[in-house]
Amino acid sequence: VALDHEPGLRIPNMLDAAVDGEFKALIIQGEDILQSDPNTQHVAAGLAAMECVVVHDLFLNETATYAHVFLPGSTFLEKDGTFTNAERRIQRVRKVMAPKARYADWEAVQLLANAFGLDWRYTHPAQIMDEIARLTPTFAAVSYDALDAAGSMQWPVTAAQPAGTPTMHIGAFTRGKGKFVITDYIPTDEKTGPRYPLLLTTGRILSQYNVGAQTRRTDNVAWHAEDVLEIHPHDAEQRGVVDGDWVSLKSRAGETTLRAQVTDRVAPGVVYTTFHHPATQANVVTSEYSDWATNCPEYKVTAVQVAPSNHKAPWQEDYERLGEQRRHIEPTTAQGG
Amino acid sequence: MNTRQKLVYMANQIAANFARLGEPAAVIATADHIARFWDPGMRSKIVKQLDEPGHGLSAAAAAAITALRTGQETPS
């Protein structure tokens, strides 16, 4: 297959194009964009506008609420492959049991590709790695045999560095010397004001991983059972909010309701929450502003207002209803014959 | 923001971040960034936007999109 030299759309651009009716279908593997991406209602609108959304995941995650087709994924125990970590270390993963979902992820992808009319005949992930090595200069000398012999290797693994490269850029960078660029400080366009006087910053907690699709399904919830809004005592007192109260968290993008935790861990004027739980969906509130170069969402700066509340936000109620409806499995009727 | 407004916003944002380079380097860098990292559909939309009255593009962004229109077939 010839690769297109043109860049493709980034996720936010895909969703915009879907809302405009120009982007029709998406296959999502191991990613839960409904919960992880900013402005959840826009993400939902984009997914809902597509003609075919396929989610291939270990769990019926939140994005699966909008899927037309769900393909069950396989765990690291059910497939051969590699994981490459942030240290550039390529490590083998070895199957210890047959996939409960019948197919390892790569097999599901191959079946899908062949259903689209391609003629893929891989019989083992080692062959896929050989192809990666042919196409990727920094993986040129990677193979399962080499990995099995070495245990693990850090890319670049090349003819010149067949054992891998523990330390990169010794003596020079790939481009030669480093390039320094002067740039101005450009403040965000997300501004606080009378309606939204506080700044929301979102983040993570150690016991939950990203949107929590995996960790929420474990006993880790004992440490972090819900997302709470951390608010400074001064800001809480001004709003009549007491520790443990339900509060509405509202921005220009949307609104959610969650429990307040009054704490001086946050500065006056700043509130903080995590985005691990779909019942809260902190990203209903976050803005669509992003950085100029990569469109990485500006999760750390959203102008918000906080007020005591005794009810869920409309999005939470709608989403809860939709989630229940989409996850309901009708019993199959026995076919007569 | 609708898609068109977002694209204008993004183009202006890129131009603002290269402003310190001074012209014409900032205009070239902006055009180059859009050519390399925007998909063809987005590029085509922003080029069409140039012809809209009150297109909303900053002077540097508009100059970059004009350069892009001229050499559209050859992203560097």
Contacts between the chains, C-beta under 8 A, distances in Angstrom:
chain1	res1	chain2	res2	distance
A	6	B	39	6.4
A	6	B	40	5.4
A	6	B	75	7.9
A	7	B	36	6.8
A	7	B	37	5.4
A	7	B	38	6.6
A	7	B	39	5.4
A	8	B	39	5.4
A	9	B	39	5.0
A	9	B	41	7.5
A	9	B	42	7.3
A	13	B	39	7.1
A	13	B	42	6.4
A	16	B	3	4.5
A	16	B	6	6.3
A	17	B	3	7.1
A	17	B	41	7.1
A	19	B	3	7.5
A	20	B	3	5.4
A	22	B	41	7.0
A	181	B	21	7.9
A	182	B	20	5.1
A	182	B	21	7.9
A	183	B	17	6.1
A	183	B	20	5.6
A	184	B	16	7.8
A	184	B	17	7.6
A	184	B	19	6.5
A	184	B	20	5.2
A	186	B	13	7.8
A	186	B	16	5.7
A	186	B	17	6.3
A	288	B	1	7.1
A	288	B	6	7.6
A	292	B	10	7.3
A	292	B	13	4.2
A	292	B	14	5.1
A	292	B	16	7.4
A	292	B	17	4.6
A	293	B	14	7.7
A	293	B	17	7.4
A	293	B	33	7.5
A	293	B	37	8.0
A	295	B	10	7.6
